[in-house]
Amino acid sequence: MHDYLTQRGGAERVVLAMTRAFPEAVVHTSLYDPDGTYPEFRDVDVRVSGLNRVPLLRSKHQIALPVLPWAMRRVEVGDVDVVLVSSSGWAHGVHSEVPVVVYCHNTPRWLYQVEDYELGLGWLKRLGLRLLDHRLRRWDGWAAQRAHRYLANSRSVQARISDIYGREAELLPPPLCLDPNGPQSHIPGIEPGYLLTVSRVRGYKATQLIADAAGLLPHERLVIVGGTPPGFRDHPNVTVVEDITDEELRWLYANAEALVAMSREDFGLTPPEANSHGVPSLVLRAGGYLETTVEGVSGLFIDESDARSLADGIERLRDTFFDPEQIRRHAAQFDEETFAARLRDVLHDAAATKAVAAQA
């Protein structure tokens, strides 16, 4: 079970890892766009809600927020022993008579981190979120209490689950699902030695801030993967690429001087992904980056969210020696098989709970 499968993001990669851990499983979701997300989902049994018949919602799921919780409540999961939910939104509200284990990427950002989520949104969308806030919070709290067990992808999310839902969650970091040893494909026009940032088009991802910092350093080159937010201010030394393959992403990671990430992430997969290619990261000292980055080993931290401080950090990083093999060893802790083995143990325990309850 996952919120929606309409884009290529870290949560979707984690869902793919889950399907490899449980190859016979069915994936239920509210919205599914095969062309918008990872092609590997075409080999998975994906089942959708009735909302998927509306093409507009597959590209703009935010406008369906009022009805998405209702849609997930109507999902029929069939005859199963346990339901595994991957969610940062509404999938944890699934109706089930068997134990539900929730792997939480974050509590809904549009409810509990509103200032971050609203960055880059127009006034009409912001107004709509404010009007729905009370209703969605009430539903979200109710849904969270129905889960048998919670897993959190980071300590920051673990703390939010405790503060918001009053639930204790086990920490289980997500795996790196982009194999650094896989095939690579060069993107024409881009030569090695650039700075790299990889993210979805969201205001809180701070893509504009990173581009402005690069603009202060005309001798640097920045490659942005994933697109730019509305009103983006371009710079001559910035290249934007979209809709790339995994082969192209591997090449971009492997040939970068460093990854730059300045958002307040719940976990943040891109620094460890860069690290798995032997590439250091320059990250904001906040959120999940505190758990995935070791200063002086796998990267450096930035304390202030402004272009000048970031530009200074880039120059500091250029003057710092990093051992690529040590960086790769650091990234190896986020292993997919370790993640899958722990998930199997948790679901086995949940299924055993159901069996004991049935005998009582």
N, C-alpha and C positions, 0 to 999 in steps of 0.2 A: 504494500500500500504506500503510495506517495502522493503528495499534493497535486502536482501537475508535471507533465513531461513535454514541455514546449520549448526548451532552451538547453544550451550546453553550459552547465555550471558544475560546481563541486558536488552539490547534493545529488545531481543526476549521475555523476561518476560513482558516488557511493552506492546508489541504487543498482548500478551495473555490477559492482562488487558483490552486493547481496544476491543478485541473480546467479552469479558464478558460485556463491556459497550454497545456494539452494536452487539448483538448475531446474527442478520440477515445479517450482513455485509459479503462481499466477500473480501478475502485477496489476493491481487495480489503481486507477487514477481518475481525477476529475476531467482533465483535458490532455490530449495527446496530439502532438504535431510531429510525425515521423521525419519531416524535412527540417524541422527546427531544432531537434535534439540529436543525440548521438545515434549514428546508424545502427549500432549494435542492438538497439531496442527492437529492430525489425525481426530479430531472431528470438524475441521473448514473447510470451503470451501476455499481451497488454490488453486490459479490458477497461472501458471508459464509461463515464456517466453520460446521461442524456444531454448534458450541456455541450458535449463535444460535437454535436450536430450543428452548432452555431460557429461558423468559421471565425468571426470577429473575436470570440472569446479565446481562441487558441493563440492569438497574437496580443490580446489585451486582457489578460485574466483579471486585472485589477477591477474592471468594471463589473465583474461577476461576483465580487466579494459578498454582497448581501445574500447570495443563494448558494455559494460554494459549500458552506457547512451543511446546509440542507441536502445538497447533492451527495455528499460523502455519507451522510446518515442513511441514505437509501441504497447504498452499495450492498449487494449480496455476496458475501465472501465464500459461500459454499460450505461443504463438509470438511473442515480442517481442525487441527488440534490446537493451533495457536496462530495469531495474526501478528506479523511484524510490520510496524508502521515507520516510515521514514518521513519526518515532517518538520517544517518550520512554519506551518500555517494551519490547516484544517483537517488533514488526513487522520489525526489522532481522535477525531470525533466519529470514526466508523462504528456502526452498530454491530456488535458481536456478542455471541453467547459463550465464546471461548476466551482464554486470556489474551490480552492485547499488550504487546511489548512495543514501546515507542522509542525509536532512535531519534533524538531531538537535535536537529541542527541549530535551532534557536527557538525561543518563544517568539510568537508572531511580531515581527519588527514594526508593523504598522499599528500595533496596539501598545507596545511597551518601549519602543525606541522611535517614537514618532518623529522627532526632529531629524534623525538620520534618514528615515524612510522618505520623508517628504522632500528632501533635497532633490531639485530637478523636476518635481511634479508641478503641474499647473494649478491655479487657484481652485478650479472646479473639482479636481480630484482631491485636493487637500480638504475642501469643504465636505465632500462626500465621506471621507474617512472620519472626520470629526463627528458628523451626524450619526455614523454607524458605531462609533466607539463603544458606547455603553452596552449596546445589544451584543456586539461581538465579544467584548470582554466577558460578559456573563456566560455566553455560550462556551467560550474557550476555557474558562475555569471549570465549568461543569464537565466538559469533555476530558480535561486533564485528570480529573478525579476518578474516571472510569477505567483508566489504564491499570493493568496488572503490575507493570514495571516500567521504569524510565531509565534510558541510557542517554548520557550527554556526551557531545563530541569534544567539549573543552571544559576547563574549570569555570570560565566565565559563564557559559551556558548552564553548567551545573548549579552555580549560585543563583542564576535567574529562575531556574526551575524551583529551587528551594524558596526563594523570596516571593515569587508570584503564585506558585501553585501549592506551596507547602509540602512538596514531594521530595524525597531523597532520590537522587539519580546516581547510578554508577558511571564512572568516567571510562569512555571507550573512544580514543581518538580515531578519526576516519583514516582509511588507508590511502596510500598513493596508488592511483589506478592507471597512471600513464607510465608505462614501462620505459625507462630511459635507454634500455638496450634495443628498443624497437627501431624500425626503419625511419629514416629522416628524409625530408624533401626540402631542398633549398627554395626560398622565395625569391624570384628574380628582382633585382634592384636593391636588395638589402645585403650589405657586406658585414662580416663579423666585427665585433667590438662595440656594439651599441648597448645602451640601457634598455631594459624591457619592463613593461607593465602589462599584466593580463587580468582582465575583469569584464564583467557584464556592464551594460550601460545603465548605471544607477548613480545618482548624484553623490551618495555617500562613499562611493568608490574613490573619490578624489582624483579622478583622471585629469581634470583641469589643473589642479594644483601641481601635479607631477609634470604636466606639459609646461606650465609657467616656470617651474624650477629649471627645466631643460632650456627654456628660452633665455634664462639668465646665464647659461653656459653654452655659447654658440659653438664651442669646439666639441661638445658632446652631441651624440645622436640618440634619439629616443624612438623606440618602436612601441606603439600602443596596439594591443590585441583585444578585439572585442567590440570596437566602436567607441564613439564619443557621445556625451550627453548633448541635448539641445542647447544651442547658443555657444558651442565650443569655440574658444579662441585658439586659432592655429598658430604654429611657429615654424620657421623655415627648416629647423633641424628635427622636426617631428614627422614620423611616418605612421599612418594608421592602416591596419590590416583587419579584415573581417572574414568570417565564414571560412576559416582555415581548417585543414585536416589535422589529425593527430601527428602525422608524419611531418607536417610543416611546423607544428607547435614544438615537437622535439628538436627540430633544427634551430628554431628560434631560441629555445632554452640553452641548447648546447653551445651556441655561438655568441651568447650575450656576455657582457662583462659583469653585469649584475642585474637582479630583479629589483624593482622599486615598488613598494606597496604601502600606501598611506591611509587606508580605510580602517575603521574600527570593526574588525572582523570577529565573528564568533569563534572560528578556528582559523580559516585562511589556508587553503591548500597550496596556493601558488608559491610561497617561499620554500616549503619542503619539496615541491616539484622541481623548482630551480636547483635546490640543493642536491637532488638526486642526480642531476647532470653535472655536479661539481661546481656550480655557480653560486656565489654568495648573494644575500639579499639585504636590502636597505629598507627597514620597515619602521612604522610608527610604534612607539613603546606603549602598546595598548592591546586589550583584547586577547585573542588567540595567538597573536604573534609572540606574546610573552612566553608561550608554551612551545612554540616551534622554532624559535631562533635563540641561539646561544651567542652572545656578543663576543666578537673576536674569533669565533670558531666557524659559524655558519653565516654570519652577517653582522650588521651594525644596526643600532637603534637611532631613531630621530625623536626628539622630545617635543618639538613644536610643529604645529600644522600650518606652516606658511612657506611660501616659495623660497625665500632667502635662506631659511634654516635648512630646507631640503637641499638646496644647491650647495650649501656648505657641507652637508652630509655626504653628498655625491663626491665632492673633492676629497673629503676625509677618507671615504671608501677607496678611492683611486690610490691613495697613499698607503693603504693597509694591505699586508700580504695575507692571503688565504691559501691554505693547502687544499686543493681539489679533492684529494682522497679522504682527508679528514671531514670535509663537507659531505661527501657521499656517505661516509660511515654514520654521520649524524642523521641523515635522511633515512637510513636503513631501518630505523626504529618504527617507522610508519609502514609496516609490512602488511600486505593484503591477507596473507595466510594467517597471521596472528589475529587480525581483525575477524576473519571468517571463523576461526576456531572459537573465539570468545562468543561470537554470536550463536554458534551452534550450541554451546554450553548453556547459554541463557535461555534459548528457545526450548531446549530439552528440559530444563528445570521448570519452565512455564507449563509445558505439556504434562509433566509429571504432576504438577499442582492440580491440573484439570482432572487427571486420572484419579488422584486421591479424593478430590471433591465428589466425583461421580460414585465412588465406592462408599462414601460416608452415609 
